[in-house]
Amino acid sequence: AWKMRGQVERPGSESEGSALTSALGQVEIVRVIDDNPANLIDYGLANPRVEISFKTPGDATDQKLVIGDKTPTGGDFFARRNAEKKVFLIPASLDTSFNRTTFDLRDKTLLKFERDKVDALDITTGGKTVALAKDGGEWKLSKPVQTRADFGSVEGLVGRLQTVQMKSIATDNVAPGDLKKYGLDSPEATVNLNIGSARATLQFGGKAADNTVYARDASKSSVITVESALLDDMKKGADDYRRKDVFEFRPFNATHIEITRNGQTISLERIKGQGEAAPDKWKRVSPTAGELTKEQSDGLLGKLSNIRVASFVDATAKTGLDKPAITVVVKFDDGKKEERATFGQVGNEVYVSRPNEPGAAKIDAADFNDVIKSLDEIAK
């Protein structure tokens, strides 16, 4: 790993270190100007604008590339190598590769942690906290409600925090009394990441220049800036992290379905195909026995598994769930797992609830009506 040494002792940027070494390895002399110059001042090499010292494992001493002024045409730079007197030209395009600041060269990663070891996190904004915890490889919300969380959304948040880069350094050593200057005495948002017994805390403060906000790792004395969009992400509510798929099963792993409507239950069973590469089939077990066509089974399974939540409501009142339109029970993963969902309808609005989950969720009425149509076909 690259490390910065000298005026600032910090981890170095891996991408900057690689870019510098790559650029050094590709430097070519455009043309030799003077083999034995009498005066280096004319070339800007008496007080060069950039000096690069470097060493490879095979070098006994440092090598050096010294870069001076631009040529009158601006296409090249005057340069010298090591202790040689010879002045030559190198392409002006290399200026951006070598003329780097201390900030450019430092590692700008804000938080260092192993993503797969994060087992809990919480975000507090405006006095409200969203807390998430990993349970057996799955993410779950624990505050403000206890329910399933969407794995992709939570992992996206963790990934965002892992890759966030500082845009600038406001101060390397902030005094407690100066936190108010950056809006960090009462942070706009505070994020806690739990990695086993360790914890990392990131605080966001007030607005800074160029669409950035002040922030700090609570374990460090520096105040930096990050893009303001990151703070916007931290202000998302609990619903943004809730799982939007009503069902976890998928058509390929469902083995049994029971749908109750108007007091009647329709039971469907997957039958394993007989013979090599023979496809599975679905049959109706009750109220009357019968075999389903592939279109009928694929249609119902696909429409049920594709139902997604549009929004969440805190309570089941006025959702029609006290008198369910249908209740669906699905067994999947060879019957090892089971899930249940109850659907209610009030006018043109359709709601769904699952056991042990708070409130209810609103779904697209068109998706629900498609399920009913498929069910009518199967019930014939």
N, C-alpha and C positions, 0 to 999 in steps of 0.2 A: 504494500500500500504506500501511496505517496504521502509524505508529511512535509509541512512547511517549517522551516527553521530560519532563525535570524531575528528580525524585529518582532515577528509574530509566530508563536509556536502553536500551530493548529493542524488538524488533519488536512491533507491536501486533496484537491479535486482529482479524482481518477481520470475523468474525461479531459481535464486541462493537462494533466501530466502526460497522458497518451498523445494529445494533440501536439504538445511541445516536442516530444521525442520524435514523433512522426515528421513534423516540420523540419527538425534538425537533420533527420536522415535523408530528406529530399532537397536540401539546399544545393543549388548548382551555381557555379560561377558563370555569369552572363558574358563578362569580358574583363580582362585585366587592364587596369587604367595606368598603373605606375608600379614598376618593380622595385623602385627605391626612391620613394617620395622624400623631398627635402623638407616639406612642411605638411603636417597632418591636419592643421587648422582648416586648410582649404576644403577638406573633405568631411569636416565635422567629426573627425576621429580623435582629435586631441581631448575633447570632452564628449565622448560618444553618447548618443541618445539611448542606446540599449547595449548592454553587455550581457552575454550569456556564457556562463561557465558550466561545463558538464563533464561527466566522467563515466566511463563504461568499466565493466569488471576487468578488462585487459589494460586499462590505462594506469601508468604509475603516477601521473599528475593530471590535474584538470586540463581539459581543452577549453578553448575560448573562441567565441565568435563576437566581434565588435562591429556594431552598426552605427554609421554616421548619418550624414545629411542625404536628402534626395538629390538626384541629378537635376540639372536645370529643366529637363523635359518632364521630370516627375515619374518616369517609368521604372526607375531603379534606385537602389540605395548603394552608397559607398560602404565598403566593409573590409575588415582585416580578419585574419585567422591566427590564433595562438600568438607566438612572438614574431611571426613573419612580418617583414616590412611591406610586402606587396599589398597594394590596394586594388580591389576588384569590385565589380558590380554584382549585386544579387537582386532578384525581382522585388519590386515595391509591394507586391501582393503578400509578401511574407511579414510585413509590418504588423498586421492584425494578429498573426500567429505568435509573434515574439513580444510585442509591446503590451504586456499584461500587468494589471495592477495586483496588489496584495489580495484584494477582495476577489478578483477573477480567479486566482489560483487556489483559494481555500475551498474546502469542502463546504458546500452551502446547504447540505441536508440538515433539516432542523431537528428531527428526532431520529435517533438510531435505535432500532429494535428489530427483532425477528418476527416477521408477520405471522407465521404459523403458530407462534407461541403466545400471541395475544389471546387471553381468555375472558376478558371483560373490559368494557369501557363505558364511560358516562359523560354526557355533555350537558352543561348547565348554561342556559341563556335566559335572561329576563326572569330569574328566580324559578324557572321550571327546569326539571332534570329528566333527560331521557337516558335510561340505563339499559345496557345490553350485556348478556353473559352467554358464554358458550357452554352448551350442555350436550356431551357425547358427540361432538363434532357439528352440532347444529346450533345456530344462534337463536336466542329467545329474548324477548323484551321482558324486563323486570319492573321498570318504571316508565311512565305512570300507570301502565297496565301490564298484566302478566299474560303473554300470549306468544304465538309463533312470530318469528322475525324472518324477513326475506334474506336468505343467505347471500345472494349477490349484492344486495344493497348495503349490507353491513360490511362485507368484505371489500366492497368498493370504497367505503368510508375509511377502513383501516389502510387500504392501499394509498388513498389520497394523503393520509397523515404520514405514511412512510416515505412518500416521494416529494413532499412539500419542500420547496427550496426558498431560502431567504433571498429577498431582493436587494436589501442593503442592511447596513449596521448603523443603528441610531446612536448607540453607545455600547462600549465594551464593559462598562462597570457602572451600573445605575445604582444610585443611593436610594434607600427605601422612601425617603422624602420626595424623590423626583418621579416616582411611579405615576403620580397624578398627571404630570406633564404629558405622559403617553397614554393616558386613559387606562392604565393598568392597576390603579388603586382599587377600582371597581370594574373588573374586566367585563367586556361585552359578552364573552363566552369563555368557558373553562372546560377543557377536555382532559379527562384522566384515562390513561391506558394502563391496564393491569397485565403484567407479564409474569405469571406465577406470583412470587412474593414481592416482586419489584413493581414500581409504579412510575410512570412518566406523566408530567402535567404540562399542558400547553395552555397559555392564556392569551387572549386577544384583546387589544385595547382600542384606542381611537383611530380616526382616519389619518393617514400620512399622504405623501405626495404620489402622483402617478398611479391612482387606483390601487393603492396599497393600504394596509393597516399595520399598526404596531403590534408586536407579539413577543412573547418570551417563553423559553423553557424555564419553568419555575426553579429548576435545580441550578441555573446559571445566572450570572449577574448581567449578562448582555441583553439589550433590547434590539430587536431586528424588525424588518418589515417583510410582510408577505402579501401576495395578491389578495385583494378584498373579496374575490369570489370564494376563497377558502372560508372566510368568516360567514358568508351567505350559506355555504354548505352546512356549517355547524349550527345554523339556526333552523334547520329542518325539524319538523315535529315528529312525534312518535309514529304517526300514521305513515310517514314516508319510509319507515323501516319495517312495517308490518307486512307479512306475507299476503300477496294479493290473489294467489291461486286459492280458490275455494277448496279444491281437492288436491291431495298429494299424489294419488294414484295416476297412472298413465294407461292408455288402452292396452299396451303390450303386457302389463303385469297384473291387471285386474282378473280375479278368478270367480267372483260372486257379486251379484247386485240385487238389492231389494229396494223397490220403490213403492211407497204407500201413498195412495191418492183416493180420497173419498171413501176411506174405510177399507179399501181393497189393496192387497199387496201383490205385486208382480215380482216373482223371483226368477232370476236368470243365472245360469251356470255355464262356465267355460268347460268344454269337453276337449281333452287332449286328442290331437290328430293321431290316427292309427297308421303305422307304417313310416318309412323313412321320408322325411321332408313333408309329411302330410300336414296341412294347416289345421290349427285348432278351430273349433266351431262353438257357437253359443246356442243354448237351448233354453226355452221357457219351461220352468219347472212347475210354476203355479201362477194363476189359478187353474190353468189348463196347460197340459204338456204340448210342446211344439218346438220345431227347430227354426232358428232365425237365419235369415239370409245374411251374407257378409255385409251387404249394404245397411241392413237394419242394425246389426251389432256395432259396426264401425261408426255409424251415424250417432247412435246413442252414447257410446263410450267417448267418442271424440268431442261431442257437444258438452257432455258433463265435465270432462277433464279440462276443457278450455274456458270454463266459466271463471271470470276474474272480478275482483272487487273494484267498484268505481269509487266508493267512499265508505267511511265507517260512521256509525252512530253509537252514542253512549248507552242507550237503553233499547229494550225491545218493544216499548209501548208504541202503539200506532204503526206497527210493522206487519200486522196480520199473522205474526208467528204464534199467537195464542190459538189460532185455528189454521194450522199449516195447510198450504196448498199441496205440497208433497214433502215426503221425508225420504232421504236417500241413504242407504247403508251399502258401503262397498268394502269387500275384502280383496286384498292384493298381496303380492309377494308370497305366492303359494299359500295364501290364507293366514300368514303370520301377522299381518297388519289389518286393522279395520278402522274405518272412519265413517262418521255420520254427519249429515247436514240437513237442516230443516229450512224449508223455503216458505215465506209468507208473502201475500200480495195485498196491496191496498190501492185500488184503482189501477193506474198504469205503472205503479212503482212496485218493485220486487226486492225483498230482503232475504238474507240468509243468516243462519247462526249455526255455530258448531259447539258441541259440549265443552264446558270448562273454558270457553273463551268469552271475554266481556262484550256486552252490548250485541250489536248486529252489524251487518254490512249490506250496503246497497249494491245491486248488480244491474246490468243492462237487461231491461225487460225483453228485448229481442232475443237475447241468448236463452233466457228462460223459456220463451215461447217456442224456440227451436227444440228444446228438450221435450216439451209437452207434445209437439208434433211427432217426434221420434217415438215417444212413449205410446202415442195413439196407434202408430203403425205396428208396434210390437204387440200391443194388447189385442189386436184384431184376431 
